[in-house]
Amino acid sequence: MRTNWFIIYEAQRGWWIDNEGTEFGPFETRELAGAEALSIARSFGDKSRRSQVFWPADDGRQRMIWEGV
């Protein structure tokens, strides 16, 4: 099964969400971007495949914070 990824990242003095080349943002904080990514993934994610939301942990690695089908 293919996966629909939502990646949260920091750039240009803001936090952004990348979903397969479509960007959402900027958001003031990582937490606001995370909440919006979860909302988008749950409401508008591709229902035919798994969705995963990732954000950068304090150590710089991407960490999955949610997964749904």
N, C-alpha and C positions, 0 to 999 in steps of 0.2 A: 504494500500500500504506500502510495506517495504521501509526503508530508507537506503541509502548508505551514511555513515558518513565519513567525513574527519576531523580529530581532530588534531589541532596544539598544540604542547607542547614543553616545554624546558627540556632538559636533556643532561648530559655529555657535558656541555659548548657549546651547540648548540640548534637550533630549528629544530623540526622534524614534519613530517606529518604521522599520522597513518590512513590507510584506511583498515579497517577490518583485521588487523594483518599484512598488508604490510606497511613497513616503507619507507619513502623517506627523505633524508637529510644526513648530517646536513646542515642547512642554517645559515648564520651569524646573521640574525635578524628575528624577528617575522614577519615583513612586507614581507621579501623575501619568507619566508615559506608560508605566506598567499597568496601571488601572485601565487606561484607555485601550491598550493592546488586548487585555483580557476581555474587555467589553466588545471590541471589534471581532476577536476570534470567536467568542461565544455567539454573537448575533449574526455576523456576516461571513464567517469562515466557510470554506468550501465543504458542504455537507457530505461529499462523496469521498473525503479523505481526512486523515488525522490532522489536527492542528496542534502546534507547539509554540509556546511563548518563551523566549529567552531574554535574559538581561545580564549586564555585566556585574559580576560579584565584586566585592571589595579587592580581591586579589587579581582582578583584570580578566578572569576567565568568564566565558558565557555560561550561565547556569539556567537550566530549564525551570521555569516557575509554574507552568501549567501545561497540561496535555488533555485533549479531548477529541472525540471522534464524532 
